[in-house]
Amino acid sequence: MLNPDQWSTIHRLVNWLDQQNGRDHNEIALRILKLAEEQGEVAQAWIGYTGQNPRKGTTHTLDQVAEELVDVIVTATVALTSITDKPDVFLDAKLAKIAARVNV
């Protein structure tokens, strides 16, 4: 769950993107598609961390994997904030629903 300062930063990032690129359906689609790119970078970092590609060997650290995961989180929250004025409400509701489903 993001704290208020983090949400404030996300809102500033969205405002900056809006000033640079606008916020039409095409721009929102690109912000959503950016998630796929970031997810691919997580996969690449994990493969590099585990040394799964014998030609390349171990190329990433666990910290780099964590950084890529954070990129996914930030990208997702930017996309979410681009389509709703209450992204925190959606995140809180979804977390509560998931927690209730698994009894935590």
C-alpha positions as CSV (number, residue, x, y, z in Angstrom):
1,M,0.0,0.0,0.0
2,L,1.4,3.4,-0.9
3,N,1.6,6.1,1.7
4,P,0.3,9.6,1.0
5,D,3.7,11.0,0.0
6,Q,4.2,8.2,-2.5
7,W,0.7,8.8,-4.0
8,S,1.6,12.5,-4.2
9,T,4.7,11.6,-6.2
10,I,2.7,9.4,-8.5
11,H,0.2,12.2,-9.1
12,R,3.1,14.6,-9.9
13,L,4.5,12.0,-12.4
14,V,1.1,11.7,-14.1
15,N,0.7,15.5,-14.3
16,W,4.2,15.7,-15.8
17,L,3.3,13.0,-18.4
18,D,0.0,14.8,-19.1
19,Q,1.9,18.0,-19.8
20,Q,4.4,16.3,-22.1
21,N,2.0,13.9,-23.9
22,G,-1.6,14.7,-23.1
23,R,-4.0,12.1,-21.8
24,D,-6.0,10.8,-24.7
25,H,-6.9,7.1,-25.2
26,N,-3.8,6.5,-27.2
27,E,-1.5,7.9,-24.4
28,I,-3.3,5.9,-21.8
29,A,-2.9,2.8,-23.9
30,L,0.8,3.4,-24.1
31,R,1.0,3.9,-20.4
32,I,-0.7,0.5,-19.9
33,L,1.5,-1.1,-22.6
34,K,4.5,0.2,-20.7
35,L,3.7,-2.4,-18.1
36,A,4.5,-5.2,-20.5
37,E,7.9,-3.6,-21.2
38,E,8.7,-3.3,-17.5
39,Q,7.5,-6.9,-16.9
40,G,9.9,-8.1,-19.6
41,E,12.7,-6.3,-17.8
42,V,11.9,-8.1,-14.6
43,A,12.0,-11.4,-16.4
44,Q,15.3,-10.5,-18.0
45,A,16.8,-9.5,-14.6
46,W,15.5,-12.7,-13.0
47,I,17.0,-14.8,-15.7
48,G,20.2,-12.9,-15.4
49,Y,20.2,-13.3,-11.6
50,T,19.7,-17.1,-11.8
51,G,22.2,-17.5,-14.6
52,Q,19.6,-19.4,-16.7
53,N,21.2,-18.4,-19.9
54,P,24.5,-20.3,-19.9
55,R,25.9,-18.2,-22.7
56,K,25.6,-15.1,-20.6
57,G,25.9,-16.5,-17.1
58,T,24.9,-14.5,-14.0
59,T,24.4,-10.9,-15.1
60,H,22.1,-9.4,-12.5
61,T,21.9,-9.0,-8.7
62,L,18.9,-9.6,-6.6
63,D,18.8,-5.8,-5.9
64,Q,18.5,-5.2,-9.7
65,V,15.6,-7.6,-9.8
66,A,14.0,-5.7,-6.9
67,E,14.5,-2.4,-8.8
68,E,12.8,-3.8,-11.9
69,L,9.9,-4.9,-9.8
70,V,9.6,-1.4,-8.4
71,D,9.5,-0.1,-11.9
72,V,6.5,-2.3,-12.5
73,I,4.8,-1.0,-9.4
74,V,5.4,2.6,-10.4
75,T,4.4,2.1,-14.0
76,A,1.2,0.3,-12.8
77,T,0.3,3.1,-10.4
78,V,0.9,5.8,-13.0
79,A,-1.4,3.9,-15.4
80,L,-4.0,3.5,-12.7
81,T,-3.8,7.2,-11.8
82,S,-4.2,8.1,-15.4
83,I,-7.6,6.5,-15.5
84,T,-9.1,7.4,-12.1
85,D,-8.9,10.2,-9.6
86,K,-9.0,7.7,-6.8
87,P,-6.3,5.2,-7.4
88,D,-5.8,4.6,-3.7
89,V,-9.4,3.6,-3.3
90,F,-9.0,0.9,-6.0
91,L,-5.7,-0.3,-4.6
92,D,-7.1,-0.5,-1.0
93,A,-10.2,-2.3,-2.1
94,K,-8.3,-4.8,-4.2
95,L,-5.8,-5.5,-1.4
96,A,-8.7,-6.0,1.1
97,K,-10.4,-8.4,-1.3
98,I,-7.3,-10.5,-1.9
99,A,-6.5,-10.5,1.9
100,A,-10.0,-11.6,2.7
101,R,-9.8,-14.4,0.1
102,V,-6.7,-15.8,1.7
103,N,-7.6,-15.0,5.3
104,V,-4.7,-12.7,6.1
